[in-house]
Amino acid sequence: MQNAESVAFVALGGNLGDARAAVSEAMERLAAFSSAPPLRSSLWSSVPVHCPPGSPDFINAVVALTPLPHFTPESMLAELQELEREFGRQPKKILNEARPLDLDIIAWGSEVRNTPTLTLPHPRAHLRRFVLQPLNELAPGFVLPRQTQTVCELLAGLRTDEALERVA
């Protein structure tokens, strides 16, 4: 992997419609945001976490990209939100409701942000197997800002009943 200081990690997920196709296509589209070929995790199927009852399973993945020079975390977030809308994402009515595509910046090198629109690193990434498992494929030795353990160590120490399965 490139120097982690110059890498943005984007988590992808979806559980509405053909989520596998949406996440796969979004991974392809994210290449246009990167000045180097992006790294892509496997696709993972996960049970919904803190979602409304009866929510379908998610397809999750992580992409590591080297943001084009004109991007800031905020401008990339705006582009990611536009991409979500292109895939049919509607404004939230219910917290953690089903959605065709969800894109989150997990980390942007060692950047730390805490604004009304963006928190870096993602405030719950270190607690979520559906983020850590695919991130571990790409950057097991990466230490998320505000954490002291590597992604691999965080994953090994995670105490959750989250079920995750690699998609063939």
N, C-alpha and C positions, 0 to 999 in steps of 0.2 A: 504494500500500500504506500501511496505517496506520504509525505510528511503530514502527520495528523493535524498540524497547525494550519494547513492550507486546505483541509477537507471539510466538507459539509456532509453530515449524515442525515438522510431523509428517510423516515419510516413511512411505509405505504400500507394501507389496509382497506378492506372493503367487505361488505356482507349483504349487498343488495344486488340483485340481478346476477350477471356472470362476473362475479368478483375476481375470479382467477384471470379471466381475459382482461378485465379493467386494470388490475394491478400489473399484469405483464405488459400491457400497452403503455401504461404510465411509466414503467421502468424504462421502456424504449424512449419515450418522449423526454425524460429527464436528461438524456444524453445531450440534448440541445442547450442545457444549462451549464455544461461542464467543458472546461478547456482541455481535459484529458479524458480518455475513455473511462467511464464510470465503472465501479465495481458493483456487482449485484449479488445479493444473497439468494439462497433458495427461496422458494415459496413455502410458506408454513400455514397450516390450517389451525385455527385456535378457537376455543370456546369463548363466547362473549364475556367480557369482564365489566361489571357495573353497568350493564345494559338493561333495557326494559325486558320483562319476562317474554320468552318465546322468540327472542332475537336469533337470527340465523348465525351459524359459525362464520368466522372471518377468514380471509386470506390475508396474510401479512408478509412483508419483506422489508429489507433495508437497502438503500443505494448509497454508496460513498462517491461523491463527486467533487471535482475541483472547480469551484464556482468561477464563471467567467469574470474578468476583472471589473466589469461595471456593476456586478451584484454586491449588495449589502445583505445582511440577513433579512432586513425589513423588505427590501425590494424583491428578494427571492420568495419570501412568504407571500407577497401579493401575487406573484406569478403562479405559485403553487395553488393558491386559492382560486385563481382563474382556471387553472387546469382542472381542479375539482368540479367547478361549475360546468366546464365542457363535458365532463363525464356524468353530468346530471345531478350533482349535489345541490340540494335545496337548503335554504336557511334552516337552522335548527329550530324544531318545535319542542322536542323532548331531549333531555340530556342523554348522550350516547345512543341515540336512535340509529336504526339501520341506515346505511349509506353506501352508494356505489363506489365511492373513492374518498379516502381520507389521507391527506399528506401532512406530515409534521416534520419540522426541522428538529432533530434530536440534539444535535450539537453542531457548532460551527467553529472548528478548532478549539481554542481555549476561550472564545468569546463568552461573556456573561451579559445577559440582558434581563431586565425585569420591567417591562412596560405594559400598558394596558393591552397591547396587541401581540407582544412576543416575549416569551420567557425562554432564555437559553442558559444552560441546557434545559431540555424539556423537563419540567418539574417531577414527572413520575416515571421517566424512562428507566431509571435504576431499579424500579420496583416491578417492572412488567416483563414477564418471560417472553411475551410476543414481540417485544422490542429487543431485549437482550440476546435471545437465541439467534435471530438473523444477524444482529450486529456482531456477535461473537464470530460468525463465519468470516467477516470482513476485517475486523480489528480487535482480536481478543486481548491485545495488550494496551488498548486505548484506555485512558483514564478520563472519564467524563468530568468536565469542570465541576467543582464543588464536591467531587468524590475523591476517595483516597485509594480505592481498589480498582483494578483493571476490570474491563467488561467480563472477562473470563471468571475472575474472582467474584464479581457481583452475581453472575449467573450461578456459580457453584454454591453460593451462600443464600440464594433466594429461597424463601420459605413461602410457598404459595401452592394452591391446588390447581393452578392454571394447567390445562392440558393443551399440548402443542404437538403437531405431527407434521413432518416434512411431506410436502406434496410431490408426488412422482412427476 
